Amino acid sequence: MSIGKFLTGFLVGSAVGGIVGLLLAPSSGEDTREIIAEKSKEMYRNTGDSVKEIQCRANEVIEDIQKKGDELLSKIQDVIKKEQHS
């Protein structure tokens, strides 16, 4: 399962669970709407933070893979040069 699908499922499940919980809670309609609006804004901020963190980690992994690939390419080129001069 990809990280994107997991994150989407997690967020949708959290949102649905939170909304259902609020709708079943004994509060006035106005209070419930205010709570839903506040929780929606909070979840939006948290989602943005999570996406930024995932992007940073993905960038780190990509940079590491690129560095290792460059090192491997250099080693291969060195072996080829040695074989050509032998």
Distance bins in CASP14 RR format, pairs under 12 A and 6 or more apart:
PFRMAT RR
TARGET T0000
AUTHOR 0000-0000-0000
RMODE 2
METHOD distances of the structure
MODEL  1
1 7 0 0 0 0 0 1 0 0 0 0 0
1 8 0 0 0 0 0 1 0 0 0 0 0
1 9 0 0 0 0 1 0 0 0 0 0 0
1 10 0 0 0 0 0 1 0 0 0 0 0
2 8 0 0 0 0 1 0 0 0 0 0 0
2 9 0 0 0 0 0 1 0 0 0 0 0
2 54 0 0 0 0 0 1 0 0 0 0 0
2 58 0 0 0 0 0 1 0 0 0 0 0
3 9 0 0 0 0 0 1 0 0 0 0 0
3 10 0 0 0 0 0 1 0 0 0 0 0
3 50 0 0 0 0 0 1 0 0 0 0 0
3 51 0 0 0 0 0 1 0 0 0 0 0
3 53 0 0 0 0 0 1 0 0 0 0 0
3 54 1 0 0 1 0 0 0 0 0 0 0
3 55 0 0 0 0 0 1 0 0 0 0 0
3 57 0 0 0 0 1 0 0 0 0 0 0
3 58 0 0 0 0 1 0 0 0 0 0 0
3 61 0 0 0 0 0 1 0 0 0 0 0
4 10 0 0 0 0 1 0 0 0 0 0 0
4 11 0 0 0 0 1 0 0 0 0 0 0
4 12 0 0 0 0 0 1 0 0 0 0 0
4 47 0 0 0 0 0 1 0 0 0 0 0
4 50 0 0 0 0 0 1 0 0 0 0 0
4 51 0 0 0 0 1 0 0 0 0 0 0
4 54 0 0 0 0 1 0 0 0 0 0 0
4 55 0 0 0 0 0 1 0 0 0 0 0
4 58 0 0 0 0 0 1 0 0 0 0 0
5 11 0 0 0 0 0 1 0 0 0 0 0
5 12 0 0 0 0 0 1 0 0 0 0 0
6 12 0 0 0 0 0 1 0 0 0 0 0
6 13 0 0 0 0 0 1 0 0 0 0 0
6 50 0 0 0 0 0 1 0 0 0 0 0
6 54 0 0 0 0 0 1 0 0 0 0 0
7 13 0 0 0 0 0 1 0 0 0 0 0
7 14 0 0 0 0 0 1 0 0 0 0 0
7 46 0 0 0 0 0 1 0 0 0 0 0
7 47 0 0 0 0 1 0 0 0 0 0 0
7 48 0 0 0 0 0 1 0 0 0 0 0
7 49 0 0 0 0 0 1 0 0 0 0 0
7 50 1 0 0 1 0 0 0 0 0 0 0
7 51 1 0 0 1 0 0 0 0 0 0 0
7 53 0 0 0 0 0 1 0 0 0 0 0
7 54 1 0 0 1 0 0 0 0 0 0 0
7 55 0 0 0 0 0 1 0 0 0 0 0
8 14 0 0 0 0 0 1 0 0 0 0 0
8 15 0 0 0 0 0 1 0 0 0 0 0
8 47 0 0 0 0 1 0 0 0 0 0 0
8 50 0 0 0 0 0 1 0 0 0 0 0
8 51 0 0 0 0 0 1 0 0 0 0 0
8 54 0 0 0 0 0 1 0 0 0 0 0
9 15 0 0 0 0 1 0 0 0 0 0 0
9 16 0 0 0 0 1 0 0 0 0 0 0
9 17 0 0 0 0 0 1 0 0 0 0 0
9 47 0 0 0 0 0 1 0 0 0 0 0
10 16 0 0 0 0 0 1 0 0 0 0 0
10 17 0 0 0 0 0 1 0 0 0 0 0
10 43 0 0 0 0 0 1 0 0 0 0 0
10 46 0 0 0 0 0 1 0 0 0 0 0
10 47 0 0 0 0 1 0 0 0 0 0 0
10 50 0 0 0 0 1 0 0 0 0 0 0
11 17 0 0 0 0 0 1 0 0 0 0 0
11 18 0 0 0 0 0 1 0 0 0 0 0
11 40 0 0 0 0 0 1 0 0 0 0 0
11 43 1 0 0 1 0 0 0 0 0 0 0
11 44 0 0 0 0 0 1 0 0 0 0 0
11 46 0 0 0 0 1 0 0 0 0 0 0
11 47 1 0 0 1 0 0 0 0 0 0 0
11 48 0 0 0 0 0 1 0 0 0 0 0
11 50 0 0 0 0 1 0 0 0 0 0 0
11 51 0 0 0 0 0 1 0 0 0 0 0
12 18 0 0 0 0 0 1 0 0 0 0 0
12 19 0 0 0 0 0 1 0 0 0 0 0
12 43 0 0 0 0 0 1 0 0 0 0 0
12 47 0 0 0 0 0 1 0 0 0 0 0
13 19 0 0 0 0 1 0 0 0 0 0 0
13 20 0 0 0 0 1 0 0 0 0 0 0
13 43 0 0 0 0 0 1 0 0 0 0 0
14 20 0 0 0 0 0 1 0 0 0 0 0
14 21 0 0 0 0 0 1 0 0 0 0 0
14 39 0 0 0 0 1 0 0 0 0 0 0
14 40 0 0 0 0 0 1 0 0 0 0 0
14 42 0 0 0 0 0 1 0 0 0 0 0
14 43 1 0 0 1 0 0 0 0 0 0 0
14 46 0 0 0 0 1 0 0 0 0 0 0
14 47 0 0 0 0 1 0 0 0 0 0 0
14 50 0 0 0 0 0 1 0 0 0 0 0
15 21 0 0 0 0 0 1 0 0 0 0 0
15 22 0 0 0 0 0 1 0 0 0 0 0
15 36 0 0 0 0 1 0 0 0 0 0 0
15 39 0 0 0 0 1 0 0 0 0 0 0
15 40 0 0 0 0 1 0 0 0 0 0 0
15 42 0 0 0 0 0 1 0 0 0 0 0
15 43 1 0 0 1 0 0 0 0 0 0 0
15 44 0 0 0 0 0 1 0 0 0 0 0
15 46 0 0 0 0 0 1 0 0 0 0 0
15 47 0 0 0 0 1 0 0 0 0 0 0
16 22 0 0 0 0 0 1 0 0 0 0 0
16 23 0 0 0 0 0 1 0 0 0 0 0
16 43 0 0 0 0 0 1 0 0 0 0 0
17 23 0 0 0 0 1 0 0 0 0 0 0
17 24 0 0 0 0 1 0 0 0 0 0 0
17 25 0 0 0 0 0 1 0 0 0 0 0
17 36 0 0 0 0 0 1 0 0 0 0 0
17 39 0 0 0 0 0 1 0 0 0 0 0
17 43 0 0 0 0 0 1 0 0 0 0 0
18 24 0 0 0 0 1 0 0 0 0 0 0
18 25 0 0 0 0 1 0 0 0 0 0 0
18 32 0 0 0 0 0 1 0 0 0 0 0
18 35 0 0 0 0 1 0 0 0 0 0 0
18 36 0 0 0 0 1 0 0 0 0 0 0
18 38 0 0 0 0 0 1 0 0 0 0 0
18 39 1 0 0 1 0 0 0 0 0 0 0
18 40 0 0 0 0 0 1 0 0 0 0 0
18 42 0 0 0 0 0 1 0 0 0 0 0
18 43 0 0 0 0 1 0 0 0 0 0 0
19 25 0 0 0 0 0 1 0 0 0 0 0
19 32 0 0 0 0 1 0 0 0 0 0 0
19 33 0 0 0 0 0 1 0 0 0 0 0
19 35 0 0 0 0 1 0 0 0 0 0 0
19 36 1 0 0 1 0 0 0 0 0 0 0
19 37 0 0 0 0 0 1 0 0 0 0 0
19 39 0 0 0 0 1 0 0 0 0 0 0
19 40 0 0 0 0 1 0 0 0 0 0 0
19 43 0 0 0 0 0 1 0 0 0 0 0
20 32 0 0 0 0 0 1 0 0 0 0 0
20 36 0 0 0 0 0 1 0 0 0 0 0
21 27 0 0 0 0 0 1 0 0 0 0 0
21 32 0 0 0 0 1 0 0 0 0 0 0
21 35 0 0 0 0 1 0 0 0 0 0 0
21 36 0 0 0 0 0 1 0 0 0 0 0
21 39 0 0 0 0 0 1 0 0 0 0 0
22 28 0 0 0 0 0 1 0 0 0 0 0
22 29 0 0 0 0 1 0 0 0 0 0 0
22 31 0 0 0 0 1 0 0 0 0 0 0
22 32 1 0 1 0 0 0 0 0 0 0 0
22 33 0 0 0 0 1 0 0 0 0 0 0
22 34 0 0 0 0 0 1 0 0 0 0 0
22 35 1 0 1 0 0 0 0 0 0 0 0
22 36 1 0 1 0 0 0 0 0 0 0 0
22 37 0 0 0 0 0 1 0 0 0 0 0
22 38 0 0 0 0 0 1 0 0 0 0 0
22 39 1 0 0 1 0 0 0 0 0 0 0
22 40 0 0 0 0 0 1 0 0 0 0 0
23 29 0 0 0 0 1 0 0 0 0 0 0
23 31 0 0 0 0 0 1 0 0 0 0 0
23 32 1 0 0 1 0 0 0 0 0 0 0
23 33 0 0 0 0 0 1 0 0 0 0 0
23 35 0 0 0 0 0 1 0 0 0 0 0
23 36 0 0 0 0 1 0 0 0 0 0 0
23 39 0 0 0 0 0 1 0 0 0 0 0
24 32 0 0 0 0 1 0 0 0 0 0 0
25 31 0 0 0 0 1 0 0 0 0 0 0
25 32 1 0 0 1 0 0 0 0 0 0 0
25 35 0 0 0 0 1 0 0 0 0 0 0
25 36 0 0 0 0 0 1 0 0 0 0 0
25 39 0 0 0 0 0 1 0 0 0 0 0
26 32 0 0 0 0 1 0 0 0 0 0 0
27 33 0 0 0 0 1 0 0 0 0 0 0
27 34 0 0 0 0 1 0 0 0 0 0 0
27 35 1 0 0 1 0 0 0 0 0 0 0
27 36 0 0 0 0 0 1 0 0 0 0 0
28 34 0 0 0 0 1 0 0 0 0 0 0
28 35 0 0 0 0 0 1 0 0 0 0 0
29 35 0 0 0 0 1 0 0 0 0 0 0
29 36 0 0 0 0 1 0 0 0 0 0 0
29 37 0 0 0 0 0 1 0 0 0 0 0
30 36 0 0 0 0 0 1 0 0 0 0 0
30 37 0 0 0 0 0 1 0 0 0 0 0
31 37 0 0 0 0 0 1 0 0 0 0 0
31 38 0 0 0 0 0 1 0 0 0 0 0
32 38 0 0 0 0 0 1 0 0 0 0 0
32 39 0 0 0 0 0 1 0 0 0 0 0
33 39 0 0 0 0 0 1 0 0 0 0 0
33 40 0 0 0 0 0 1 0 0 0 0 0
34 40 0 0 0 0 0 1 0 0 0 0 0
34 41 0 0 0 0 0 1 0 0 0 0 0
35 41 0 0 0 0 0 1 0 0 0 0 0
35 42 0 0 0 0 0 1 0 0 0 0 0
36 42 0 0 0 0 0 1 0 0 0 0 0
36 43 0 0 0 0 0 1 0 0 0 0 0
37 43 0 0 0 0 0 1 0 0 0 0 0
37 44 0 0 0 0 0 1 0 0 0 0 0
38 44 0 0 0 0 0 1 0 0 0 0 0
38 45 0 0 0 0 0 1 0 0 0 0 0
39 45 0 0 0 0 0 1 0 0 0 0 0
39 46 0 0 0 0 0 1 0 0 0 0 0
40 46 0 0 0 0 0 1 0 0 0 0 0
40 47 0 0 0 0 0 1 0 0 0 0 0
41 47 0 0 0 0 0 1 0 0 0 0 0
41 48 0 0 0 0 0 1 0 0 0 0 0
42 48 0 0 0 0 0 1 0 0 0 0 0
42 49 0 0 0 0 0 1 0 0 0 0 0
43 49 0 0 0 0 0 1 0 0 0 0 0
43 50 0 0 0 0 0 1 0 0 0 0 0
44 50 0 0 0 0 0 1 0 0 0 0 0
44 51 0 0 0 0 0 1 0 0 0 0 0
45 51 0 0 0 0 0 1 0 0 0 0 0
45 52 0 0 0 0 0 1 0 0 0 0 0
46 52 0 0 0 0 0 1 0 0 0 0 0
46 53 0 0 0 0 0 1 0 0 0 0 0
47 53 0 0 0 0 0 1 0 0 0 0 0
47 54 0 0 0 0 0 1 0 0 0 0 0
48 54 0 0 0 0 1 0 0 0 0 0 0
48 55 0 0 0 0 1 0 0 0 0 0 0
48 56 0 0 0 0 0 1 0 0 0 0 0
49 55 0 0 0 0 0 1 0 0 0 0 0
49 56 0 0 0 0 0 1 0 0 0 0 0
50 56 0 0 0 0 0 1 0 0 0 0 0
50 57 0 0 0 0 0 1 0 0 0 0 0
51 57 0 0 0 0 0 1 0 0 0 0 0
51 58 0 0 0 0 0 1 0 0 0 0 0
52 58 0 0 0 0 0 1 0 0 0 0 0
52 59 0 0 0 0 0 1 0 0 0 0 0
53 59 0 0 0 0 0 1 0 0 0 0 0
53 60 0 0 0 0 0 1 0 0 0 0 0
54 60 0 0 0 0 0 1 0 0 0 0 0
54 61 0 0 0 0 0 1 0 0 0 0 0
55 61 0 0 0 0 0 1 0 0 0 0 0
55 62 0 0 0 0 0 1 0 0 0 0 0
56 62 0 0 0 0 0 1 0 0 0 0 0
56 63 0 0 0 0 0 1 0 0 0 0 0
57 63 0 0 0 0 0 1 0 0 0 0 0
57 64 0 0 0 0 0 1 0 0 0 0 0
58 64 0 0 0 0 0 1 0 0 0 0 0
58 65 0 0 0 0 0 1 0 0 0 0 0
59 65 0 0 0 0 0 1 0 0 0 0 0
59 66 0 0 0 0 0 1 0 0 0 0 0
60 66 0 0 0 0 0 1 0 0 0 0 0
60 67 0 0 0 0 0 1 0 0 0 0 0
61 67 0 0 0 0 0 1 0 0 0 0 0
61 68 0 0 0 0 0 1 0 0 0 0 0
62 68 0 0 0 0 0 1 0 0 0 0 0
62 69 0 0 0 0 0 1 0 0 0 0 0
63 69 0 0 0 0 0 1 0 0 0 0 0
63 70 0 0 0 0 0 1 0 0 0 0 0
64 70 0 0 0 0 0 1 0 0 0 0 0
64 71 0 0 0 0 0 1 0 0 0 0 0
65 71 0 0 0 0 0 1 0 0 0 0 0
65 72 0 0 0 0 0 1 0 0 0 0 0
66 72 0 0 0 0 0 1 0 0 0 0 0
66 73 0 0 0 0 0 1 0 0 0 0 0
67 73 0 0 0 0 0 1 0 0 0 0 0
67 74 0 0 0 0 0 1 0 0 0 0 0
68 74 0 0 0 0 0 1 0 0 0 0 0
68 75 0 0 0 0 0 1 0 0 0 0 0
69 75 0 0 0 0 1 0 0 0 0 0 0
69 76 0 0 0 0 1 0 0 0 0 0 0
69 77 0 0 0 0 0 1 0 0 0 0 0
70 76 0 0 0 0 0 1 0 0 0 0 0
70 77 0 0 0 0 0 1 0 0 0 0 0
71 77 0 0 0 0 0 1 0 0 0 0 0
71 78 0 0 0 0 0 1 0 0 0 0 0
72 78 0 0 0 0 0 1 0 0 0 0 0
72 79 0 0 0 0 0 1 0 0 0 0 0
73 79 0 0 0 0 0 1 0 0 0 0 0
73 80 0 0 0 0 0 1 0 0 0 0 0
74 80 0 0 0 0 0 1 0 0 0 0 0
74 81 0 0 0 0 0 1 0 0 0 0 0
75 81 0 0 0 0 0 1 0 0 0 0 0
75 82 0 0 0 0 0 1 0 0 0 0 0
76 82 0 0 0 0 0 1 0 0 0 0 0
76 83 0 0 0 0 0 1 0 0 0 0 0
77 83 0 0 0 0 0 1 0 0 0 0 0
77 84 0 0 0 0 0 1 0 0 0 0 0
78 84 0 0 0 0 0 1 0 0 0 0 0
78 85 0 0 0 0 0 1 0 0 0 0 0
79 85 0 0 0 0 0 1 0 0 0 0 0
79 86 0 0 0 0 0 1 0 0 0 0 0
80 86 0 0 0 0 0 1 0 0 0 0 0
END
